[in-house]
Amino acid sequence: MRCPLNGVRNISEFICGGEVIDMPDADNCNDREWADYIFMENNTRGVVREWWLHAPTSYWFIAERDTVSNEIIKTYPASEVYNQRIDYPDTQT
C-alpha cells in the first residue's frame, strides 16, 4: 500500500480504522445517533473511503478501496478532506 507519508510499504504495516463518515453534531444529536456514528459501519459494496493507520509511524490517512476487489485505488492525507479544526467545549469544571 502507498502511504502518503512513507511511500509504498508492506500491507502488514497497516491497520484499517473503518469508513470515513461525517461526524454528527455532538451538541445536537441523541445517544443513538452518536452510537451509530461510533460503532456502526455501512458495509458498502464498491468504492469506499476508509481511515488507515501506518502502524510504525502512527500516521493516519485516507484510502479509497474497492470492497469487491479489495483494490486500493487511491491514498491521500486526511488534510485533503478535513482542513478545518473542530474545537470542543471545555467539559472540566
PDB file of N, CA, C and O in Angstrom:
ATOM      1  N   MET A   1       0.860  -1.176   0.000  1.00  0.00           N
ATOM      2  CA  MET A   1       0.000   0.000   0.000  1.00  0.00           C
ATOM      3  C   MET A   1       0.904   1.236   0.000  1.00  0.00           C
ATOM      4  O   MET A   1       1.985   1.238   0.589  1.00  0.00           O
ATOM      5  N   ARG A   2       0.433   2.274  -0.672  1.00  0.00           N
ATOM      6  CA  ARG A   2       1.187   3.529  -0.689  1.00  0.00           C
ATOM      7  C   ARG A   2       0.709   4.418   0.456  1.00  0.00           C
ATOM      8  O   ARG A   2      -0.445   4.843   0.491  1.00  0.00           O
ATOM      9  N   CYS A   3       1.606   4.685   1.377  1.00  0.00           N
ATOM     10  CA  CYS A   3       1.340   5.621   2.470  1.00  0.00           C
ATOM     11  C   CYS A   3       1.692   7.024   1.971  1.00  0.00           C
ATOM     12  O   CYS A   3       2.770   7.212   1.406  1.00  0.00           O
ATOM     13  N   PRO A   4       0.818   8.008   2.162  1.00  0.00           N
ATOM     14  CA  PRO A   4       1.119   9.361   1.702  1.00  0.00           C
ATOM     15  C   PRO A   4       2.372   9.958   2.358  1.00  0.00           C
ATOM     16  O   PRO A   4       2.998  10.852   1.788  1.00  0.00           O
ATOM     17  N   LEU A   5       2.737   9.478   3.535  1.00  0.00           N
ATOM     18  CA  LEU A   5       3.902   9.992   4.248  1.00  0.00           C
ATOM     19  C   LEU A   5       5.161   9.179   3.960  1.00  0.00           C
ATOM     20  O   LEU A   5       6.245   9.743   3.814  1.00  0.00           O
ATOM     21  N   ASN A   6       5.016   7.845   3.878  1.00  0.00           N
ATOM     22  CA  ASN A   6       6.171   6.952   3.831  1.00  0.00           C
ATOM     23  C   ASN A   6       6.359   6.217   2.511  1.00  0.00           C
ATOM     24  O   ASN A   6       7.311   5.448   2.373  1.00  0.00           O
ATOM     25  N   GLY A   7       5.485   6.431   1.545  1.00  0.00           N
ATOM     26  CA  GLY A   7       5.608   5.745   0.263  1.00  0.00           C
ATOM     27  C   GLY A   7       5.077   4.321   0.321  1.00  0.00           C
ATOM     28  O   GLY A   7       4.308   3.975   1.218  1.00  0.00           O
ATOM     29  N   VAL A   8       5.485   3.503  -0.631  1.00  0.00           N
ATOM     30  CA  VAL A   8       4.993   2.130  -0.718  1.00  0.00           C
ATOM     31  C   VAL A   8       5.585   1.301   0.421  1.00  0.00           C
ATOM     32  O   VAL A   8       6.799   1.257   0.622  1.00  0.00           O
ATOM     33  N   ARG A   9       4.686   0.646   1.157  1.00  0.00           N
ATOM     34  CA  ARG A   9       5.084  -0.198   2.300  1.00  0.00           C
ATOM     35  C   ARG A   9       4.306  -1.507   2.237  1.00  0.00           C
ATOM     36  O   ARG A   9       3.288  -1.599   1.551  1.00  0.00           O
ATOM     37  N   ASN A  10       4.788  -2.512   2.952  1.00  0.00           N
ATOM     38  CA  ASN A  10       4.117  -3.802   3.022  1.00  0.00           C
ATOM     39  C   ASN A  10       2.767  -3.640   3.713  1.00  0.00           C
ATOM     40  O   ASN A  10       2.660  -2.923   4.708  1.00  0.00           O
ATOM     41  N   ILE A  11       1.744  -4.297   3.196  1.00  0.00           N
ATOM     42  CA  ILE A  11       0.391  -4.174   3.749  1.00  0.00           C
ATOM     43  C   ILE A  11       0.326  -4.581   5.222  1.00  0.00           C
ATOM     44  O   ILE A  11      -0.570  -4.140   5.942  1.00  0.00           O
ATOM     45  N   SER A  12       1.250  -5.406   5.672  1.00  0.00           N
ATOM     46  CA  SER A  12       1.247  -5.833   7.072  1.00  0.00           C
ATOM     47  C   SER A  12       1.539  -4.682   8.038  1.00  0.00           C
ATOM     48  O   SER A  12       1.339  -4.826   9.244  1.00  0.00           O
ATOM     49  N   GLU A  13       2.010  -3.544   7.524  1.00  0.00           N
ATOM     50  CA  GLU A  13       2.300  -2.387   8.364  1.00  0.00           C
ATOM     51  C   GLU A  13       1.071  -1.505   8.607  1.00  0.00           C
ATOM     52  O   GLU A  13       1.164  -0.503   9.316  1.00  0.00           O
ATOM     53  N   PHE A  14      -0.073  -1.865   8.031  1.00  0.00           N
ATOM     54  CA  PHE A  14      -1.252  -1.005   8.079  1.00  0.00           C
ATOM     55  C   PHE A  14      -2.397  -1.637   8.848  1.00  0.00           C
ATOM     56  O   PHE A  14      -2.538  -2.859   8.903  1.00  0.00           O
ATOM     57  N   ILE A  15      -3.215  -0.769   9.442  1.00  0.00           N
ATOM     58  CA  ILE A  15      -4.416  -1.190  10.157  1.00  0.00           C
ATOM     59  C   ILE A  15      -5.573  -0.343   9.638  1.00  0.00           C
ATOM     60  O   ILE A  15      -5.476   0.883   9.579  1.00  0.00           O
ATOM     61  N   CYS A  16      -6.671  -1.003   9.262  1.00  0.00           N
ATOM     62  CA  CYS A  16      -7.847  -0.272   8.789  1.00  0.00           C
ATOM     63  C   CYS A  16      -8.636   0.243   9.986  1.00  0.00           C
ATOM     64  O   CYS A  16      -8.886  -0.490  10.943  1.00  0.00           O
ATOM     65  N   GLY A  17      -9.025   1.518   9.920  1.00  0.00           N
ATOM     66  CA  GLY A  17      -9.757   2.132  11.013  1.00  0.00           C
ATOM     67  C   GLY A  17     -11.235   2.351  10.740  1.00  0.00           C
ATOM     68  O   GLY A  17     -11.923   2.998  11.529  1.00  0.00           O
ATOM     69  N   GLY A  18     -11.731   1.815   9.626  1.00  0.00           N
ATOM     70  CA  GLY A  18     -13.155   1.947   9.330  1.00  0.00           C
ATOM     71  C   GLY A  18     -13.447   3.044   8.330  1.00  0.00           C
ATOM     72  O   GLY A  18     -12.559   3.780   7.897  1.00  0.00           O
ATOM     73  N   GLU A  19     -14.707   3.131   7.980  1.00  0.00           N
ATOM     74  CA  GLU A  19     -15.156   4.070   6.956  1.00  0.00           C
ATOM     75  C   GLU A  19     -15.037   5.526   7.403  1.00  0.00           C
ATOM     76  O   GLU A  19     -15.169   5.842   8.585  1.00  0.00           O
ATOM     77  N   VAL A  20     -14.790   6.388   6.446  1.00  0.00           N
ATOM     78  CA  VAL A  20     -14.810   7.832   6.687  1.00  0.00           C
ATOM     79  C   VAL A  20     -16.260   8.278   6.559  1.00  0.00           C
ATOM     80  O   VAL A  20     -16.846   8.210   5.479  1.00  0.00           O
ATOM     81  N   ILE A  21     -16.829   8.730   7.659  1.00  0.00           N
ATOM     82  CA  ILE A  21     -18.209   9.219   7.657  1.00  0.00           C
ATOM     83  C   ILE A  21     -18.251  10.550   8.399  1.00  0.00           C
ATOM     84  O   ILE A  21     -17.392  10.837   9.232  1.00  0.00           O
ATOM     85  N   ASP A  22     -19.248  11.347   8.089  1.00  0.00           N
ATOM     86  CA  ASP A  22     -19.388  12.645   8.732  1.00  0.00           C
ATOM     87  C   ASP A  22     -19.777  12.479  10.199  1.00  0.00           C
ATOM     88  O   ASP A  22     -20.654  11.684  10.536  1.00  0.00           O
ATOM     89  N   MET A  23     -19.115  13.237  11.054  1.00  0.00           N
ATOM     90  CA  MET A  23     -19.411  13.199  12.477  1.00  0.00           C
ATOM     91  C   MET A  23     -20.660  14.024  12.756  1.00  0.00           C
ATOM     92  O   MET A  23     -20.772  15.153  12.278  1.00  0.00           O
ATOM     93  N   PRO A  24     -21.608  13.474  13.527  1.00  0.00           N
ATOM     94  CA  PRO A  24     -22.784  14.270  13.869  1.00  0.00           C
ATOM     95  C   PRO A  24     -22.404  15.387  14.839  1.00  0.00           C
ATOM     96  O   PRO A  24     -21.376  15.321  15.513  1.00  0.00           O
ATOM     97  N   ASP A  25     -23.241  16.396  14.893  1.00  0.00           N
ATOM     98  CA  ASP A  25     -23.031  17.497  15.830  1.00  0.00           C
ATOM     99  C   ASP A  25     -23.238  16.958  17.250  1.00  0.00           C
ATOM    100  O   ASP A  25     -24.354  16.614  17.637  1.00  0.00           O
ATOM    101  N   ALA A  26     -22.159  16.893  18.009  1.00  0.00           N
ATOM    102  CA  ALA A  26     -22.217  16.308  19.349  1.00  0.00           C
ATOM    103  C   ALA A  26     -23.182  17.028  20.276  1.00  0.00           C
ATOM    104  O   ALA A  26     -23.711  16.429  21.213  1.00  0.00           O
ATOM    105  N   ASP A  27     -23.413  18.308  20.019  1.00  0.00           N
ATOM    106  CA  ASP A  27     -24.324  19.077  20.870  1.00  0.00           C
ATOM    107  C   ASP A  27     -25.785  18.876  20.507  1.00  0.00           C
ATOM    108  O   ASP A  27     -26.660  19.160  21.325  1.00  0.00           O
ATOM    109  N   ASN A  28     -26.074  18.395  19.307  1.00  0.00           N
ATOM    110  CA  ASN A  28     -27.460  18.306  18.837  1.00  0.00           C
ATOM    111  C   ASN A  28     -27.880  16.915  18.379  1.00  0.00           C
ATOM    112  O   ASN A  28     -28.900  16.781  17.703  1.00  0.00           O
ATOM    113  N   CYS A  29     -27.132  15.888  18.724  1.00  0.00           N
ATOM    114  CA  CYS A  29     -27.561  14.539  18.345  1.00  0.00           C
ATOM    115  C   CYS A  29     -27.918  13.757  19.605  1.00  0.00           C
ATOM    116  O   CYS A  29     -27.471  14.076  20.706  1.00  0.00           O
ATOM    117  N   ASN A  30     -28.734  12.728  19.411  1.00  0.00           N
ATOM    118  CA  ASN A  30     -29.108  11.918  20.562  1.00  0.00           C
ATOM    119  C   ASN A  30     -28.103  10.765  20.734  1.00  0.00           C
ATOM    120  O   ASN A  30     -27.205  10.593  19.910  1.00  0.00           O
ATOM    121  N   ASP A  31     -28.259   9.994  21.792  1.00  0.00           N
ATOM    122  CA  ASP A  31     -27.324   8.910  22.096  1.00  0.00           C
ATOM    123  C   ASP A  31     -27.283   7.861  20.988  1.00  0.00           C
ATOM    124  O   ASP A  31     -26.216   7.335  20.671  1.00  0.00           O
ATOM    125  N   ARG A  32     -28.435   7.555  20.401  1.00  0.00           N
ATOM    126  CA  ARG A  32     -28.481   6.549  19.335  1.00  0.00           C
ATOM    127  C   ARG A  32     -27.690   7.008  18.102  1.00  0.00           C
ATOM    128  O   ARG A  32     -26.944   6.226  17.512  1.00  0.00           O
ATOM    129  N   GLU A  33     -27.858   8.281  17.717  1.00  0.00           N
ATOM    130  CA  GLU A  33     -27.120   8.808  16.569  1.00  0.00           C
ATOM    131  C   GLU A  33     -25.613   8.781  16.833  1.00  0.00           C
ATOM    132  O   GLU A  33     -24.832   8.450  15.942  1.00  0.00           O
ATOM    133  N   TRP A  34     -25.206   9.129  18.057  1.00  0.00           N
ATOM    134  CA  TRP A  34     -23.787   9.115  18.390  1.00  0.00           C
ATOM    135  C   TRP A  34     -23.251   7.676  18.396  1.00  0.00           C
ATOM    136  O   TRP A  34     -22.159   7.418  17.889  1.00  0.00           O
ATOM    137  N   ALA A  35     -24.015   6.749  18.964  1.00  0.00           N
ATOM    138  CA  ALA A  35     -23.593   5.342  18.989  1.00  0.00           C
ATOM    139  C   ALA A  35     -23.498   4.782  17.571  1.00  0.00           C
ATOM    140  O   ALA A  35     -22.576   4.023  17.273  1.00  0.00           O
ATOM    141  N   ASP A  36     -24.428   5.139  16.700  1.00  0.00           N
ATOM    142  CA  ASP A  36     -24.361   4.704  15.300  1.00  0.00           C
ATOM    143  C   ASP A  36     -23.084   5.210  14.641  1.00  0.00           C
ATOM    144  O   ASP A  36     -22.435   4.479  13.893  1.00  0.00           O
ATOM    145  N   TYR A  37     -22.728   6.447  14.915  1.00  0.00           N
ATOM    146  CA  TYR A  37     -21.510   7.032  14.345  1.00  0.00           C
ATOM    147  C   TYR A  37     -20.271   6.273  14.837  1.00  0.00           C
ATOM    148  O   TYR A  37     -19.372   5.980  14.050  1.00  0.00           O
ATOM    149  N   ILE A  38     -20.224   5.962  16.114  1.00  0.00           N
ATOM    150  CA  ILE A  38     -19.048   5.318  16.702  1.00  0.00           C
ATOM    151  C   ILE A  38     -18.944   3.839  16.332  1.00  0.00           C
ATOM    152  O   ILE A  38     -17.852   3.360  16.025  1.00  0.00           O
ATOM    153  N   PHE A  39     -20.057   3.111  16.355  1.00  0.00           N
ATOM    154  CA  PHE A  39     -19.988   1.653  16.290  1.00  0.00           C
ATOM    155  C   PHE A  39     -20.482   1.002  14.997  1.00  0.00           C
ATOM    156  O   PHE A  39     -20.103  -0.134  14.710  1.00  0.00           O
ATOM    157  N   MET A  40     -21.305   1.677  14.220  1.00  0.00           N
ATOM    158  CA  MET A  40     -21.910   1.035  13.052  1.00  0.00           C
ATOM    159  C   MET A  40     -21.125   1.329  11.779  1.00  0.00           C
ATOM    160  O   MET A  40     -20.535   2.400  11.635  1.00  0.00           O
ATOM    161  N   GLU A  41     -21.123   0.362  10.854  1.00  0.00           N
ATOM    162  CA  GLU A  41     -20.497   0.532   9.551  1.00  0.00           C
ATOM    163  C   GLU A  41     -21.537   0.300   8.471  1.00  0.00           C
ATOM    164  O   GLU A  41     -22.461  -0.493   8.654  1.00  0.00           O
ATOM    165  N   ASN A  42     -21.391   0.990   7.343  1.00  0.00           N
ATOM    166  CA  ASN A  42     -22.342   0.835   6.249  1.00  0.00           C
ATOM    167  C   ASN A  42     -22.126  -0.449   5.467  1.00  0.00           C
ATOM    168  O   ASN A  42     -23.069  -0.990   4.890  1.00  0.00           O
ATOM    169  N   ASN A  43     -20.880  -0.948   5.442  1.00  0.00           N
ATOM    170  CA  ASN A  43     -20.548  -2.172   4.709  1.00  0.00           C
ATOM    171  C   ASN A  43     -20.981  -2.069   3.242  1.00  0.00           C
ATOM    172  O   ASN A  43     -21.629  -2.966   2.703  1.00  0.00           O
ATOM    173  N   THR A  44     -20.609  -0.968   2.622  1.00  0.00           N
ATOM    174  CA  THR A  44     -20.987  -0.666   1.247  1.00  0.00           C
ATOM    175  C   THR A  44     -20.222  -1.535   0.262  1.00  0.00           C
ATOM    176  O   THR A  44     -19.033  -1.797   0.442  1.00  0.00           O
ATOM    177  N   ARG A  45     -20.910  -1.978  -0.775  1.00  0.00           N
ATOM    178  CA  ARG A  45     -20.281  -2.726  -1.855  1.00  0.00           C
ATOM    179  C   ARG A  45     -19.795  -1.715  -2.898  1.00  0.00           C
ATOM    180  O   ARG A  45     -20.579  -0.911  -3.402  1.00  0.00           O
ATOM    181  N   GLY A  46     -18.510  -1.761  -3.214  1.00  0.00           N
ATOM    182  CA  GLY A  46     -17.942  -0.826  -4.177  1.00  0.00           C
ATOM    183  C   GLY A  46     -16.847   0.006  -3.535  1.00  0.00           C
ATOM    184  O   GLY A  46     -16.216  -0.422  -2.568  1.00  0.00           O
ATOM    185  N   VAL A  47     -16.627   1.185  -4.071  1.00  0.00           N
ATOM    186  CA  VAL A  47     -15.545   2.043  -3.602  1.00  0.00           C
ATOM    187  C   VAL A  47     -15.984   2.806  -2.353  1.00  0.00           C
ATOM    188  O   VAL A  47     -17.027   3.460  -2.345  1.00  0.00           O
ATOM    189  N   VAL A  48     -15.173   2.713  -1.299  1.00  0.00           N
ATOM    190  CA  VAL A  48     -15.431   3.423  -0.046  1.00  0.00           C
ATOM    191  C   VAL A  48     -14.162   4.163   0.376  1.00  0.00           C
ATOM    192  O   VAL A  48     -13.044   3.789   0.020  1.00  0.00           O
ATOM    193  N   ARG A  49     -14.381   5.228   1.147  1.00  0.00           N
ATOM    194  CA  ARG A  49     -13.248   5.935   1.763  1.00  0.00           C
ATOM    195  C   ARG A  49     -13.094   5.389   3.178  1.00  0.00           C
ATOM    196  O   ARG A  49     -14.065   5.288   3.928  1.00  0.00           O
ATOM    197  N   GLU A  50     -11.846   5.036   3.532  1.00  0.00           N
ATOM    198  CA  GLU A  50     -11.572   4.442   4.839  1.00  0.00           C
ATOM    199  C   GLU A  50     -10.378   5.128   5.496  1.00  0.00           C
ATOM    200  O   GLU A  50      -9.478   5.647   4.835  1.00  0.00           O
ATOM    201  N   TRP A  51     -10.411   5.106   6.823  1.00  0.00           N
ATOM    202  CA  TRP A  51      -9.258   5.530   7.611  1.00  0.00           C
ATOM    203  C   TRP A  51      -8.259   4.379   7.656  1.00  0.00           C
ATOM    204  O   TRP A  51      -8.638   3.230   7.883  1.00  0.00           O
ATOM    205  N   TRP A  52      -6.991   4.688   7.443  1.00  0.00           N
ATOM    206  CA  TRP A  52      -5.930   3.690   7.569  1.00  0.00           C
ATOM    207  C   TRP A  52      -4.808   4.268   8.417  1.00  0.00           C
ATOM    208  O   TRP A  52      -4.533   5.467   8.381  1.00  0.00           O
ATOM    209  N   LEU A  53      -4.171   3.395   9.178  1.00  0.00           N
ATOM    210  CA  LEU A  53      -3.059   3.770  10.041  1.00  0.00           C
ATOM    211  C   LEU A  53      -1.806   3.048   9.577  1.00  0.00           C
ATOM    212  O   LEU A  53      -1.804   1.827   9.423  1.00  0.00           O
ATOM    213  N   HIS A  54      -0.738   3.809   9.355  1.00  0.00           N
ATOM    214  CA  HIS A  54       0.574   3.185   9.152  1.00  0.00           C
ATOM    215  C   HIS A  54       1.139   2.999  10.554  1.00  0.00           C
ATOM    216  O   HIS A  54       1.615   3.952  11.169  1.00  0.00           O
ATOM    217  N   ALA A  55       1.083   1.765  11.058  1.00  0.00           N
ATOM    218  CA  ALA A  55       1.380   1.474  12.464  1.00  0.00           C
ATOM    219  C   ALA A  55       2.792   1.878  12.900  1.00  0.00           C
ATOM    220  O   ALA A  55       2.929   2.426  13.994  1.00  0.00           O
ATOM    221  N   PRO A  56       3.849   1.642  12.115  1.00  0.00           N
ATOM    222  CA  PRO A  56       5.196   2.006  12.588  1.00  0.00           C
ATOM    223  C   PRO A  56       5.379   3.502  12.844  1.00  0.00           C
ATOM    224  O   PRO A  56       6.197   3.888  13.679  1.00  0.00           O
ATOM    225  N   THR A  57       4.628   4.346  12.137  1.00  0.00           N
ATOM    226  CA  THR A  57       4.785   5.788  12.330  1.00  0.00           C
ATOM    227  C   THR A  57       3.564   6.449  12.959  1.00  0.00           C
ATOM    228  O   THR A  57       3.576   7.656  13.198  1.00  0.00           O
ATOM    229  N   SER A  58       2.518   5.684  13.229  1.00  0.00           N
ATOM    230  CA  SER A  58       1.263   6.208  13.795  1.00  0.00           C
ATOM    231  C   SER A  58       0.659   7.296  12.915  1.00  0.00           C
ATOM    232  O   SER A  58       0.068   8.248  13.425  1.00  0.00           O
ATOM    233  N   TYR A  59       0.801   7.164  11.607  1.00  0.00           N
ATOM    234  CA  TYR A  59       0.296   8.152  10.660  1.00  0.00           C
ATOM    235  C   TYR A  59      -1.052   7.706  10.115  1.00  0.00           C
ATOM    236  O   TYR A  59      -1.152   6.654   9.483  1.00  0.00           O
ATOM    237  N   TRP A  60      -2.096   8.508  10.358  1.00  0.00           N
ATOM    238  CA  TRP A  60      -3.438   8.234   9.857  1.00  0.00           C
ATOM    239  C   TRP A  60      -3.635   8.935   8.527  1.00  0.00           C
ATOM    240  O   TRP A  60      -3.216  10.080   8.356  1.00  0.00           O
ATOM    241  N   PHE A  61      -4.270   8.254   7.587  1.00  0.00           N
ATOM    242  CA  PHE A  61      -4.567   8.830   6.277  1.00  0.00           C
ATOM    243  C   PHE A  61      -5.837   8.189   5.738  1.00  0.00           C
ATOM    244  O   PHE A  61      -6.414   7.312   6.381  1.00  0.00           O
ATOM    245  N   ILE A  62      -6.271   8.618   4.568  1.00  0.00           N
ATOM    246  CA  ILE A  62      -7.486   8.093   3.953  1.00  0.00           C
ATOM    247  C   ILE A  62      -7.133   7.316   2.698  1.00  0.00           C
ATOM    248  O   ILE A  62      -6.281   7.727   1.910  1.00  0.00           O
ATOM    249  N   ALA A  63      -7.803   6.186   2.529  1.00  0.00           N
ATOM    250  CA  ALA A  63      -7.636   5.378   1.319  1.00  0.00           C
ATOM    251  C   ALA A  63      -9.005   5.134   0.701  1.00  0.00           C
ATOM    252  O   ALA A  63      -9.999   4.956   1.404  1.00  0.00           O
ATOM    253  N   GLU A  64      -9.038   5.131  -0.618  1.00  0.00           N
ATOM    254  CA  GLU A  64     -10.240   4.714  -1.335  1.00  0.00           C
ATOM    255  C   GLU A  64      -9.999   3.271  -1.773  1.00  0.00           C
ATOM    256  O   GLU A  64      -9.038   2.972  -2.482  1.00  0.00           O
ATOM    257  N   ARG A  65     -10.902   2.376  -1.331  1.00  0.00           N
ATOM    258  CA  ARG A  65     -10.731   0.947  -1.577  1.00  0.00           C
ATOM    259  C   ARG A  65     -12.005   0.365  -2.159  1.00  0.00           C
ATOM    260  O   ARG A  65     -13.108   0.694  -1.721  1.00  0.00           O
ATOM    261  N   ASP A  66     -11.843  -0.506  -3.154  1.00  0.00           N
ATOM    262  CA  ASP A  66     -12.977  -1.227  -3.727  1.00  0.00           C
ATOM    263  C   ASP A  66     -13.217  -2.460  -2.859  1.00  0.00           C
ATOM    264  O   ASP A  66     -12.372  -3.353  -2.796  1.00  0.00           O
ATOM    265  N   THR A  67     -14.362  -2.506  -2.197  1.00  0.00           N
ATOM    266  CA  THR A  67     -14.645  -3.611  -1.282  1.00  0.00           C
ATOM    267  C   THR A  67     -14.940  -4.913  -2.006  1.00  0.00           C
ATOM    268  O   THR A  67     -14.942  -5.974  -1.381  1.00  0.00           O
ATOM    269  N   VAL A  68     -15.188  -4.859  -3.301  1.00  0.00           N
ATOM    270  CA  VAL A  68     -15.432  -6.078  -4.081  1.00  0.00           C
ATOM    271  C   VAL A  68     -14.104  -6.732  -4.456  1.00  0.00           C
ATOM    272  O   VAL A  68     -13.916  -7.930  -4.241  1.00  0.00           O
ATOM    273  N   SER A  69     -13.184  -5.943  -5.017  1.00  0.00           N
ATOM    274  CA  SER A  69     -11.900  -6.491  -5.470  1.00  0.00           C
ATOM    275  C   SER A  69     -10.798  -6.339  -4.426  1.00  0.00           C
ATOM    276  O   SER A  69      -9.730  -6.934  -4.568  1.00  0.00           O
ATOM    277  N   ASN A  70     -11.040  -5.554  -3.383  1.00  0.00           N
ATOM    278  CA  ASN A  70     -10.071  -5.245  -2.338  1.00  0.00           C
ATOM    279  C   ASN A  70      -8.908  -4.390  -2.857  1.00  0.00           C
ATOM    280  O   ASN A  70      -7.878  -4.275  -2.192  1.00  0.00           O
ATOM    281  N   GLU A  71      -9.068  -3.797  -4.026  1.00  0.00           N
ATOM    282  CA  GLU A  71      -8.025  -2.956  -4.620  1.00  0.00           C
ATOM    283  C   GLU A  71      -7.994  -1.588  -3.936  1.00  0.00           C
ATOM    284  O   GLU A  71      -9.029  -0.949  -3.751  1.00  0.00           O
ATOM    285  N   ILE A  72      -6.789  -1.153  -3.565  1.00  0.00           N
ATOM    286  CA  ILE A  72      -6.593   0.194  -3.055  1.00  0.00           C
ATOM    287  C   ILE A  72      -6.460   1.102  -4.276  1.00  0.00           C
ATOM    288  O   ILE A  72      -5.517   0.963  -5.055  1.00  0.00           O
ATOM    289  N   ILE A  73      -7.392   2.019  -4.441  1.00  0.00           N
ATOM    290  CA  ILE A  73      -7.436   2.866  -5.623  1.00  0.00           C
ATOM    291  C   ILE A  73      -6.587   4.119  -5.439  1.00  0.00           C
ATOM    292  O   ILE A  73      -5.865   4.528  -6.349  1.00  0.00           O
ATOM    293  N   LYS A  74      -6.676   4.726  -4.256  1.00  0.00           N
ATOM    294  CA  LYS A  74      -6.003   5.991  -4.020  1.00  0.00           C
ATOM    295  C   LYS A  74      -5.778   6.153  -2.528  1.00  0.00           C
ATOM    296  O   LYS A  74      -6.603   5.719  -1.724  1.00  0.00           O
ATOM    297  N   THR A  75      -4.670   6.775  -2.153  1.00  0.00           N
ATOM    298  CA  THR A  75      -4.434   7.146  -0.760  1.00  0.00           C
ATOM    299  C   THR A  75      -4.047   8.624  -0.723  1.00  0.00           C
ATOM    300  O   THR A  75      -3.420   9.135  -1.651  1.00  0.00           O
ATOM    301  N   TYR A  76      -4.428   9.305   0.363  1.00  0.00           N
ATOM    302  CA  TYR A  76      -4.101  10.722   0.481  1.00  0.00           C
ATOM    303  C   TYR A  76      -4.178  11.153   1.946  1.00  0.00           C
ATOM    304  O   TYR A  76      -4.828  10.502   2.765  1.00  0.00           O
ATOM    305  N   PRO A  77      -3.500  12.267   2.264  1.00  0.00           N
ATOM    306  CA  PRO A  77      -3.544  12.766   3.646  1.00  0.00           C
ATOM    307  C   PRO A  77      -4.967  13.156   4.047  1.00  0.00           C
ATOM    308  O   PRO A  77      -5.741  13.632   3.216  1.00  0.00           O
ATOM    309  N   ALA A  78      -5.301  12.957   5.295  1.00  0.00           N
ATOM    310  CA  ALA A  78      -6.626  13.334   5.797  1.00  0.00           C
ATOM    311  C   ALA A  78      -6.873  14.828   5.666  1.00  0.00           C
ATOM    312  O   ALA A  78      -8.024  15.260   5.615  1.00  0.00           O
ATOM    313  N   SER A  79      -5.817  15.618   5.610  1.00  0.00           N
ATOM    314  CA  SER A  79      -5.971  17.072   5.496  1.00  0.00           C
ATOM    315  C   SER A  79      -6.622  17.494   4.178  1.00  0.00           C
ATOM    316  O   SER A  79      -7.099  18.623   4.060  1.00  0.00           O
ATOM    317  N   GLU A  80      -6.646  16.600   3.188  1.00  0.00           N
ATOM    318  CA  GLU A  80      -7.350  16.919   1.940  1.00  0.00           C
ATOM    319  C   GLU A  80      -8.864  16.932   2.135  1.00  0.00           C
ATOM    320  O   GLU A  80      -9.583  17.576   1.371  1.00  0.00           O
ATOM    321  N   VAL A  81      -9.347  16.227   3.149  1.00  0.00           N
ATOM    322  CA  VAL A  81     -10.780  16.175   3.439  1.00  0.00           C
ATOM    323  C   VAL A  81     -11.105  17.035   4.654  1.00  0.00           C
ATOM    324  O   VAL A  81     -12.077  17.789   4.652  1.00  0.00           O
ATOM    325  N   TYR A  82     -10.287  16.913   5.681  1.00  0.00           N
ATOM    326  CA  TYR A  82     -10.522  17.622   6.939  1.00  0.00           C
ATOM    327  C   TYR A  82      -9.499  18.744   7.064  1.00  0.00           C
ATOM    328  O   TYR A  82      -8.381  18.533   7.534  1.00  0.00           O
ATOM    329  N   ASN A  83      -9.897  19.933   6.639  1.00  0.00           N
ATOM    330  CA  ASN A  83      -8.963  21.055   6.647  1.00  0.00           C
ATOM    331  C   ASN A  83      -9.370  22.162   7.616  1.00  0.00           C
ATOM    332  O   ASN A  83      -8.804  23.255   7.588  1.00  0.00           O
ATOM    333  N   GLN A  84     -10.353  21.876   8.476  1.00  0.00           N
ATOM    334  CA  GLN A  84     -10.758  22.842   9.494  1.00  0.00           C
ATOM    335  C   GLN A  84     -10.707  22.188  10.860  1.00  0.00           C
ATOM    336  O   GLN A  84     -11.070  21.022  11.020  1.00  0.00           O
ATOM    337  N   ARG A  85     -10.262  22.935  11.823  1.00  0.00           N
ATOM    338  CA  ARG A  85     -10.157  22.440  13.191  1.00  0.00           C
ATOM    339  C   ARG A  85     -11.542  22.455  13.848  1.00  0.00           C
ATOM    340  O   ARG A  85     -12.328  23.378  13.632  1.00  0.00           O
ATOM    341  N   ILE A  86     -11.827  21.442  14.639  1.00  0.00           N
ATOM    342  CA  ILE A  86     -13.065  21.398  15.424  1.00  0.00           C
ATOM    343  C   ILE A  86     -12.699  21.642  16.875  1.00  0.00           C
ATOM    344  O   ILE A  86     -11.922  20.884  17.456  1.00  0.00           O
ATOM    345  N   ASP A  87     -13.243  22.681  17.458  1.00  0.00           N
ATOM    346  CA  ASP A  87     -12.994  22.974  18.860  1.00  0.00           C
ATOM    347  C   ASP A  87     -14.180  22.471  19.686  1.00  0.00           C
ATOM    348  O   ASP A  87     -15.336  22.771  19.390  1.00  0.00           O
ATOM    349  N   TYR A  88     -13.867  21.712  20.712  1.00  0.00           N
ATOM    350  CA  TYR A  88     -14.896  21.174  21.589  1.00  0.00           C
ATOM    351  C   TYR A  88     -14.929  22.007  22.857  1.00  0.00           C
ATOM    352  O   TYR A  88     -13.895  22.504  23.304  1.00  0.00           O
ATOM    353  N   PRO A  89     -16.108  22.162  23.438  1.00  0.00           N
ATOM    354  CA  PRO A  89     -16.201  22.963  24.664  1.00  0.00           C
ATOM    355  C   PRO A  89     -15.430  22.273  25.793  1.00  0.00           C
ATOM    356  O   PRO A  89     -15.343  21.047  25.842  1.00  0.00           O
ATOM    357  N   ASP A  90     -14.892  23.058  26.669  1.00  0.00           N
ATOM    358  CA  ASP A  90     -14.184  22.540  27.842  1.00  0.00           C
ATOM    359  C   ASP A  90     -15.209  21.934  28.794  1.00  0.00           C
ATOM    360  O   ASP A  90     -16.098  22.632  29.280  1.00  0.00           O
ATOM    361  N   THR A  91     -15.086  20.647  29.056  1.00  0.00           N
ATOM    362  CA  THR A  91     -16.075  19.970  29.913  1.00  0.00           C
ATOM    363  C   THR A  91     -15.606  19.842  31.349  1.00  0.00           C
ATOM    364  O   THR A  91     -16.346  19.336  32.193  1.00  0.00           O
ATOM    365  N   GLN A  92     -14.389  20.290  31.647  1.00  0.00           N
ATOM    366  CA  GLN A  92     -13.896  20.212  33.025  1.00  0.00           C
ATOM    367  C   GLN A  92     -14.468  21.371  33.831  1.00  0.00           C
ATOM    368  O   GLN A  92     -14.528  22.506  33.358  1.00  0.00           O
ATOM    369  N   THR A  93     -14.885  21.065  35.055  1.00  0.00           N
ATOM    370  CA  THR A  93     -15.443  22.126  35.904  1.00  0.00           C
ATOM    371  C   THR A  93     -14.614  22.307  37.145  1.00  0.00           C
ATOM    372  O   THR A  93     -14.929  23.155  37.979  1.00  0.00           O
TER     373      THR A  93
END
